Amino acid sequence: MLRRLFGENRGAISILSAIAFVAVIGVSALAVEFGYSLLQRTENQRTADLAAYGGALVYNSTGSTTSANGAVSNIVALNGLTSSNATSAIVSSPTGDGNQAMQVTVTTSVPLNLARVLTSSASLSVGATSYAEIKSDSPGCVIALSGSGTGVALTGGATLSADDRLPATAKSPAPPAASAPSPPSPRRA
């Protein structure tokens, strides 16, 4: 009887297909959800960088940890997260130069949908940490990434004065003058 049972090969492809299906779903889950986790980590890092920089500026000007933590919470909220997603603290600078630094850690949770085939966890915790060093007699820096002169816009009566101290070789070249497009060439049929 056992020889007859193990000798039968009808339906064997169904078992192999079921095993292969689980493997394909597992690999798809790793690719899709790991990619989404990397995207979320990048967004968390951007938010942590902004919050650490803003918190350090506020702490540098006020000397108040409460005000700096409030600035961090506001920046985190402006980036679409709740204040419970971020922790901030004034710590020793990781550079080891004796200065203090604002440390901000942003943690979010990414839901796992396809990966539930391989794990019982319903979500994955994704975090990013950033430090901004606080130097007592150093003002903040404004960075404009636009070469066209529209990188920084001020409203509400604010003023900004900045010296142009870039060497001539480091300045962005002027954009080329616009020219009219040439007429299309006739096509032969």
C-alpha positions, 0 to 999 in steps of 0.5 A, a space after each residue: 500500500 505504501 509503495 502504491 502511495 509514494 509511487 503515485 505522481 499525479 498532483 505533485 505539481 500542485 504541491 510544488 506550485 504552492 511552495 513556489 508561490 510562498 517563496 515568490 510572495 516572500 521575495 516580493 514582500 522583501 523587495 517592495 516593503 524593504 524599498 518602502 522602508 528605505 524611502 521612509 528612512 530617508 524621509 525620517 532622516 530629512 525630518 531629523 536633520 531639519 529638526 536638529 538644526 532648528 532645535 540647535 538654532 533655537 537653543 543657541 539663541 535662547 539657551 532654553 532646552 524647553 524652547 529647543 524641544 518645542 521647535 523640534 516638535 513644531 518642525 516634526 509636525 510641519 513634516 507630517 508626523 506627530 511629536 511622539 515620533 521624535 525625541 530630542 535632547 541636548 547631548 555632548 557633540 559626537 565630534 568630541 570637541 567639547 561643544 554641545 549638540 542637539 540630538 533628534 531621533 525620528 521613528 516611524 512604523 511601516 506596515 507590513 502587508 506581504 511580509 506577513 507570509 514570512 513573519 508574524 510582525 504587523 509593522 517595522 520600526 524605522 528610525 533615523 538620528 541626527 546631530 546639530 552642533 551648537 557653537 555659542 558665538 556662531 550664527 545660523 547659516 542659510 543655504 539657498 540651493 537655487 542658482 537663479 536667485 530665488 532660493 530664499 524668499 522672505 515675507 512679513 517684513 523680515 530682512 536678511 543680509 549676507 556677504 557674497 564671499 564666494 570666489 569667482 570660480 565657485 559662483 554659478 554661471 549665468 543661465 544661457 539666454 533663451 533662444 527661439 526654437 528652430 523651425 522643424 525640417 520638412 519630412 519626406 514621405 
